[in-house]
Amino acid sequence: MRVFQVWPKRARSSNGQIITPAMVVTVTLPYHAPTPFTQGIGAVAEAYMRIYKCDIKKLSCSAGDFNYKGLA
């Protein structure tokens, strides 16, 4: 199991969705992975939807739009 803290590199606004660097989420993956984006942005998108009600897919975000650090 691997845990990551993920946050956007910069503020973005599009399609009625807003995301800022202050919007930090913690993502837990059930497998060992080097990044939280190994299987795509799905796990990160689910966390942002659950916590902030923000659909980062509508913002056309990719893995390069986020910073992350491994917690465990």
C-alpha positions in Angstrom: 0.0 0.0 0.0 1.3 3.5 -0.8 0.1 6.9 0.4 0.7 10.2 -1.4 -0.1 13.8 -0.7 -1.1 15.6 -3.9 -1.7 19.3 -4.7 -1.9 21.4 -7.9 1.2 23.4 -9.1 -0.9 26.4 -9.9 -4.5 27.7 -9.7 -6.8 26.8 -12.6 -10.3 27.7 -13.6 -12.4 26.2 -16.4 -15.9 24.9 -17.1 -17.2 26.2 -13.7 -14.4 24.3 -11.8 -11.7 25.9 -9.7 -8.6 24.3 -8.2 -5.9 26.1 -6.2 -2.5 24.9 -4.7 -4.2 25.1 -1.2 -6.4 22.2 -2.2 -4.4 19.2 -0.9 -5.6 15.6 -0.9 -4.2 12.4 0.4 -4.4 9.4 -2.0 -4.0 5.8 -0.8 -3.3 3.2 -3.4 -3.8 -0.5 -2.7 -0.5 -1.4 -4.5 3.1 -0.1 -4.4 3.6 2.5 -7.1 6.3 5.1 -7.7 3.7 7.9 -8.3 0.0 8.4 -7.6 -0.5 8.6 -11.4 0.8 5.2 -12.3 -2.7 3.9 -13.3 -3.7 7.4 -14.6 -5.2 10.3 -12.8 -8.3 8.4 -11.7 -7.4 7.9 -8.0 -6.5 11.6 -7.7 -9.7 12.7 -9.5 -11.8 10.6 -7.2 -10.2 12.2 -4.1 -10.8 15.8 -5.4 -14.4 14.9 -6.2 -15.0 13.4 -2.8 -13.3 16.2 -0.7 -13.8 19.4 -2.8 -16.6 18.4 -5.2 -14.2 19.5 -8.0 -14.1 17.5 -11.2 -10.4 17.8 -12.3 -11.2 16.0 -15.5 -13.3 19.0 -16.6 -10.3 21.1 -16.0 -8.3 18.9 -18.4 -5.7 18.3 -15.7 -2.9 15.8 -16.3 -0.2 14.3 -14.0 2.1 17.2 -14.9 -0.3 19.7 -13.3 0.3 18.3 -9.8 3.0 18.0 -7.2 3.1 15.0 -4.9 5.1 13.5 -2.1 5.1 10.0 -0.7 4.0 9.7 2.9 4.4 5.9 3.3 
